[in-house]
């Protein structure tokens, strides 16, 4: 079995690496390919990430000489399939540009040849993005069994541009990380393809996180937010809520872990609202450092405007940190308001401020939510059980299509 990801290893996609490790432990033979190079230099990776990088096939790193060699390989082996794949690929370019389509076709030639070298007959792609487009083209060349894991929300933001309906038609099986994702795919797919869709949730390994009950204490309440600094995560809204809380005289601090395109705007908002003494930005951190922040945090906040089901929420809940988030996409399947966490209205500053105020002022509420959240994660989002379920799905796939 071959896994194809747009970028692997990646600090924001550690859950994919954990999933692959879990499947291998269950006896599945998996090789990995990544369209792009890793997001960090080897010296910045943890040992297990470095090992994965060393054994991963990086598609763009082959360059045009490699792509030309792969094109000639398929020209000699299956010229008619190659011609059909090229015709399809040229129509799948981003924004309708045929050059993007040509690049996808070249990448498909490389991946399909690599799969032949590895003896892989099944291709599984995480996310419905450009890598999934490459997956469709790979199948045109080698008739592999093609499956996806669809997360959302990015795939659902541009259904025509992502050719998502075509991908659902071409896939043999589709794994959805939430019931919400399955519903969205049903909405854009022909009902004839609905039986391909199966829900299998992501998860965390509880052994990787130390659950502890927070002492109310008398010091400032420690807020934590972990995630890519982007408009979808709405960290600027969180900064604005912190200004409201400060003006009300509440004692707290906020740590923002992550990096991304919104960093400059977030820093500007912190400066304009004079919150430099309350908010710290750490940049991107590895898993060990993030776990250390969970151990110190009193409240975890993720005020997202769009999400799948964030693994980082599961990690916080596994660590005993009560969570505030928003009821977007799949999040309500993880957090039930006032039972396993609090949910603020997406994009509503007053609502976010209210939920933060409640948890800062009510340590008993923090404790009860954290305990219920931990139970929820153990019951429905345990990585071992969910990977075993995924392994059962994979075991049902055809063993040969070539």
Buried (B, 14 or more C-beta within 10 A) or exposed (E): BBBBBBBBBBBBBBBBBBBBBBBEEBEBEBBBBBBBBBBBEEEEBBEBBBEBBEEBBBBBEBEEEBBEEBBEBBEEBBEEBBEBBBEBBBEBBBEEEEEBBBBBBBBBBBBBBBBBEBEBBBBBBBBBBBBBBBBBBBBBBBBBBBBBBBBBBBBBEEBEEBBBBBBBBBBBBBBBBBBBBBEBBBEBBEEEBEEBBBBBBBBBBBEBBEBEEBEEEEEEBBBBBBBBBBBBBBBBBBBBBBBBBBEEEBEBBBBBBBBBEBBEBBBEBBEEBEBEEBBEBBEBBBBEEBBEBBBEBBBBBBBBBBBBBBBBBBBBBBBBBBBBBBBBBBBBBBBBEBEBBBBBBBBBBEBBBBBBBBBBEBBEBBBBBBBBBBEBBBEBBBBBBBBBBBBEEBEEBEEEBE
